[in-house]
Amino acid sequence: MTVAVYPRAFGGGPLRGRKLVRFAFLDEGGISRDESRIVVGGVIVHGDEQLIPLESRLEAIVHKHIPQEDQDGFVLHVKDIWGGGKYFKDRNKWPIERRAAILDDLVAIPGQLEIPVIFNWVERSNVASRHNVDGKMSQRDFDVSCHAIAFAGCMLRVEEFMRRVWVDEVAQIVAEDNPEARKTIKGVVDLFKNPSRMLTPLVAHADVLPLQRIRGSVQFADKTESRALQLADACAFLIRRRFYKHDEIIARFYDKLKPWMLLVPREDAPPEEWPEMPRATWPYGPIDFGVAKS
């Protein structure tokens, strides 16, 4: 049996057998109609090397910060932690620094476990101009379409990096369960596996279609069922906030994620390095990192 050894930054350790599985946990960060930009982001996790340690870290964060009587089944929703909502609404009990300490621990995980972060985004205005010109699409259907387009783009990024970096492995997509978008996303995945069915070919992504490294259908789960989706939630939320306002408070958390992002927003790279920005960010790199194109 051939044994291949991968760099530690890529999830390290011997490859025994033909295929290892990575899980891409994806969540949306801003799908309400008040948001001008929809972000889908998450993490790519080595099934054998990283998944159990990741779940253990997330559970440890709950045990560290949440009172014992509330720990069972507690879900780390970054929107609530950041904004002081729902469980954290008592600002006397949960002042900003106490909540920020939870975020500090969350965003430290990718660096601690060498887990890459992935994302994609779409502008609602761009989707409207291309797909809703006559205004006949309902607001609900438009919201679902925006979510599905952002999700599809993120999935294509996963496929691309699986081919470029983890060439002997396959990926399984796990997404936060959104009942309204589930059917649309499943339809998109089916088209990506059978691009000949598309009415309008995706010329820009022709080189990564049909899907080869992403196997099976998208698995939908609640954050209570999959702790890893709670880290995906944190990544998507903070990357979206980075687009809107990059102040010192956001930088405190976002800058811990940035070294582990497979792509970065254009705002984080000088214009001369668009649209590609090769760099060796990971301590055990190098790997070619791209810039998310607007």
C-alpha positions as CSV (number, residue, x, y, z in Angstrom):
1,M,0.0,0.0,0.0
2,T,1.3,3.4,-1.0
3,V,1.5,6.0,1.8
4,A,1.6,9.7,0.9
5,V,2.6,12.3,3.5
6,Y,1.0,15.7,3.2
7,P,2.2,19.0,4.8
8,R,0.8,19.7,8.2
9,A,-1.0,22.8,6.9
10,F,-3.1,20.6,4.7
11,G,-4.2,18.3,7.5
12,G,-1.0,16.3,7.7
13,G,-0.4,12.7,8.3
14,P,-0.2,9.5,6.2
15,L,-2.8,8.9,3.4
16,R,-3.8,5.3,3.7
17,G,-6.0,4.0,0.9
18,R,-7.3,5.8,-2.2
19,K,-9.5,8.6,-0.8
20,L,-9.8,10.7,2.3
21,V,-12.8,12.9,3.0
22,R,-12.9,16.5,3.9
23,F,-16.1,18.2,5.1
24,A,-16.9,21.7,3.9
25,F,-19.2,23.2,6.5
26,L,-21.0,26.2,5.0
27,D,-23.3,28.8,6.4
28,E,-24.8,32.1,5.3
29,G,-24.0,35.5,6.8
30,G,-26.7,37.9,6.0
31,I,-29.7,36.8,3.9
32,S,-32.2,39.2,5.2
33,R,-33.6,41.6,2.6
34,D,-32.0,44.5,4.5
35,E,-28.5,43.2,3.6
36,S,-27.0,44.5,0.3
37,R,-24.5,41.7,0.2
38,I,-25.0,38.0,0.9
39,V,-22.0,36.0,2.2
40,V,-21.7,32.2,2.4
41,G,-18.7,31.0,4.2
42,G,-17.3,28.2,6.3
43,V,-14.4,25.9,6.9
44,I,-12.9,22.8,5.1
45,V,-12.2,20.2,7.7
46,H,-10.2,17.0,7.5
47,G,-12.6,14.2,8.5
48,D,-10.0,12.0,10.2
49,E,-7.6,14.6,11.6
50,Q,-9.6,17.7,12.5
51,L,-13.3,17.0,12.9
52,I,-13.3,15.5,16.4
53,P,-10.7,18.1,17.7
54,L,-12.9,20.9,16.2
55,E,-16.0,19.6,17.9
56,S,-14.1,19.3,21.2
57,R,-12.8,22.9,21.0
58,L,-16.3,24.2,20.4
59,E,-17.7,22.2,23.3
60,A,-14.9,23.5,25.5
61,I,-15.8,27.1,24.6
62,V,-19.3,26.5,25.8
63,H,-18.1,24.9,29.0
64,K,-15.7,27.8,29.5
65,H,-18.1,30.7,29.0
66,I,-21.7,29.5,29.5
67,P,-23.1,28.8,33.0
68,Q,-23.3,25.1,33.7
69,E,-27.1,25.0,33.9
70,D,-27.3,26.3,30.3
71,Q,-24.6,24.3,28.6
72,D,-26.6,21.3,27.5
73,G,-27.3,21.7,23.7
74,F,-26.1,25.4,23.7
75,V,-25.5,26.8,20.3
76,L,-22.9,29.5,19.7
77,H,-24.8,31.9,17.4
78,V,-22.3,34.7,16.5
79,K,-25.0,37.2,15.6
80,D,-26.4,36.9,19.1
81,I,-23.0,37.0,20.7
82,W,-21.9,40.0,18.7
83,G,-25.1,42.0,19.1
84,G,-26.1,40.9,22.6
85,G,-29.3,39.3,21.5
86,K,-31.5,36.5,22.8
87,Y,-29.5,34.6,25.4
88,F,-27.0,37.4,25.7
89,K,-29.6,40.2,25.9
90,D,-28.9,41.1,29.6
91,R,-26.0,43.6,29.0
92,N,-25.2,43.7,32.7
93,K,-24.7,40.0,32.8
94,W,-23.1,39.9,29.3
95,P,-21.1,43.1,28.7
96,I,-19.3,43.4,25.4
97,E,-15.9,42.2,26.7
98,R,-17.5,39.1,28.1
99,R,-19.1,38.3,24.8
100,A,-15.9,39.3,22.9
101,A,-14.0,36.7,24.9
102,I,-16.2,34.0,23.3
103,L,-15.5,35.4,19.9
104,D,-11.8,35.4,20.6
105,D,-11.9,31.7,21.4
106,L,-14.0,30.9,18.3
107,V,-11.8,32.7,15.8
108,A,-8.7,31.2,17.2
109,I,-9.8,27.7,16.2
110,P,-8.7,27.8,12.5
111,G,-5.2,28.8,13.5
112,Q,-5.0,26.2,16.4
113,L,-6.1,23.3,14.2
114,E,-4.8,24.6,10.8
115,I,-8.3,24.7,9.3
116,P,-8.7,26.7,6.1
117,V,-11.6,29.2,5.7
118,I,-13.6,29.6,2.5
119,F,-16.2,32.1,1.4
120,N,-18.2,33.6,-1.5
121,W,-20.5,36.6,-1.8
122,V,-23.0,38.2,-4.1
123,E,-24.5,41.7,-4.4
124,R,-28.2,41.7,-4.3
125,S,-28.2,44.5,-6.9
126,N,-26.2,42.4,-9.3
127,V,-28.6,39.5,-8.9
128,A,-31.6,41.8,-9.4
129,S,-30.2,43.3,-12.6
130,R,-29.4,39.9,-14.1
131,H,-32.4,37.7,-13.0
132,N,-35.2,40.0,-11.9
133,V,-35.3,42.7,-14.5
134,D,-39.0,42.6,-15.0
135,G,-39.8,42.6,-11.3
136,K,-42.0,39.5,-11.6
137,M,-40.0,37.5,-9.1
138,S,-41.5,37.6,-5.6
139,Q,-39.3,39.0,-2.7
140,R,-39.2,35.5,-1.1
141,D,-38.0,33.9,-4.4
142,F,-35.5,36.6,-4.9
143,D,-34.1,36.1,-1.4
144,V,-33.8,32.4,-2.0
145,S,-32.1,32.9,-5.4
146,C,-29.5,35.3,-3.8
147,H,-28.8,32.7,-1.1
148,A,-28.5,29.9,-3.6
149,I,-26.2,31.9,-5.9
150,A,-23.8,32.8,-3.1
151,F,-23.9,29.2,-1.9
152,A,-23.2,27.8,-5.4
153,G,-20.2,30.1,-5.8
154,C,-18.8,29.0,-2.4
155,M,-19.2,25.4,-3.4
156,L,-17.4,26.0,-6.7
157,R,-14.5,27.5,-4.7
158,V,-14.4,24.3,-2.6
159,E,-14.3,22.2,-5.7
160,E,-11.5,24.4,-7.1
161,F,-9.3,24.1,-4.0
162,M,-9.9,20.4,-3.6
163,R,-8.4,20.0,-7.1
164,R,-5.5,22.4,-6.5
165,V,-4.5,21.4,-3.0
166,W,-6.1,18.1,-1.8
167,V,-5.8,16.3,-5.1
168,D,-6.2,12.7,-3.8
169,E,-9.2,13.5,-1.6
170,V,-13.0,14.2,-1.9
171,A,-15.3,16.6,-0.2
172,Q,-18.7,16.4,1.4
173,I,-20.7,19.6,1.7
174,V,-22.6,20.2,5.0
175,A,-24.8,23.3,5.1
176,E,-27.0,25.0,7.6
177,D,-30.5,23.8,7.0
178,N,-32.6,26.6,5.4
179,P,-35.9,25.0,4.4
180,E,-36.7,27.7,1.8
181,A,-33.4,27.5,0.0
182,R,-32.9,23.7,0.4
183,K,-34.7,22.7,-2.8
184,T,-33.0,25.4,-4.9
185,I,-29.5,24.5,-3.6
186,K,-30.1,20.8,-4.4
187,G,-31.2,21.8,-7.9
188,V,-28.0,23.8,-8.3
189,V,-25.8,20.9,-7.2
190,D,-27.6,18.6,-9.7
191,L,-26.8,21.0,-12.5
192,F,-23.2,21.3,-11.4
193,K,-22.9,17.6,-11.7
194,N,-24.6,17.6,-15.0
195,P,-23.7,21.0,-16.6
196,S,-25.1,19.9,-20.0
197,R,-28.6,20.5,-18.6
198,M,-27.9,24.2,-18.0
199,L,-29.7,26.6,-20.2
200,T,-26.9,29.2,-19.9
201,P,-23.4,27.6,-19.5
202,L,-21.3,29.0,-16.7
203,V,-18.4,30.0,-18.9
204,A,-16.5,31.5,-15.9
205,H,-16.5,28.2,-14.1
206,A,-16.3,25.8,-17.0
207,D,-12.9,24.5,-15.7
208,V,-14.4,23.2,-12.5
209,L,-17.6,21.7,-13.9
210,P,-18.8,19.0,-13.7
211,L,-18.1,18.6,-10.0
212,Q,-15.5,15.9,-9.4
213,R,-14.2,16.3,-5.9
214,I,-17.5,17.2,-4.2
215,R,-19.3,13.9,-3.9
216,G,-22.9,13.0,-3.0
217,S,-25.6,15.5,-2.3
218,V,-25.4,18.5,0.1
219,Q,-26.2,17.4,3.7
220,F,-28.3,19.8,5.6
221,A,-28.1,20.0,9.3
222,D,-29.0,22.3,12.2
223,K,-26.2,23.8,14.4
224,T,-27.5,21.6,17.2
225,E,-26.7,18.6,15.1
226,S,-23.4,19.8,13.8
227,R,-21.1,21.9,16.0
228,A,-18.8,22.5,13.1
229,L,-21.5,24.7,11.6
230,Q,-21.1,27.0,14.5
231,L,-17.6,27.8,13.4
232,A,-18.9,28.3,9.8
233,D,-21.4,30.7,11.2
234,A,-18.7,32.7,12.9
235,C,-16.6,32.9,9.7
236,A,-19.5,33.9,7.4
237,F,-20.7,36.6,9.9
238,L,-17.3,38.2,10.5
239,I,-16.3,38.2,6.8
240,R,-19.6,39.9,6.0
241,R,-18.9,42.5,8.7
242,R,-15.5,43.0,7.2
243,F,-17.1,44.1,3.9
244,Y,-19.4,46.6,5.7
245,K,-17.2,48.1,8.3
246,H,-13.6,47.2,9.2
247,D,-13.1,49.0,12.5
248,E,-10.8,48.0,15.4
249,I,-13.5,45.9,17.0
250,I,-14.0,43.8,13.8
251,A,-10.3,43.6,13.2
252,R,-9.8,42.0,16.6
253,F,-11.6,38.9,15.4
254,Y,-11.4,39.0,11.6
255,D,-7.6,39.4,11.6
256,K,-7.3,36.0,13.4
257,L,-9.3,34.4,10.6
258,K,-7.5,36.1,7.7
259,P,-4.3,34.1,7.7
260,W,-6.3,30.9,7.2
261,M,-8.6,32.2,4.4
262,L,-8.1,30.6,1.1
263,L,-9.3,33.9,-0.5
264,V,-9.5,37.4,0.9
265,P,-11.7,40.4,0.0
266,R,-10.2,42.8,-2.5
267,E,-10.1,45.4,0.3
268,D,-7.4,43.3,1.9
269,A,-5.0,43.3,-1.1
270,P,-3.4,46.1,-3.0
271,P,-4.8,46.7,-6.5
272,E,-1.6,45.6,-8.2
273,E,-2.2,42.1,-6.8
274,W,-5.7,41.7,-8.2
275,P,-7.2,39.3,-9.3
276,E,-4.6,36.8,-8.1
277,M,-2.5,37.2,-5.0
278,P,0.0,34.3,-4.4
279,R,1.2,34.3,-0.9
280,A,2.5,31.9,1.8
281,T,0.3,32.8,4.7
282,W,0.1,29.4,6.3
283,P,3.1,28.7,8.5
284,Y,3.7,25.4,6.7
285,G,2.7,26.7,3.2
286,P,3.2,27.8,0.6
287,I,-0.2,27.7,-1.2
288,D,-1.5,30.0,-3.9
289,F,-4.3,32.2,-2.4
290,G,-6.6,34.1,-4.6
291,V,-8.4,37.4,-4.1
292,A,-12.2,37.4,-4.2
293,K,-13.2,39.3,-7.3
294,S,-15.9,41.9,-7.1
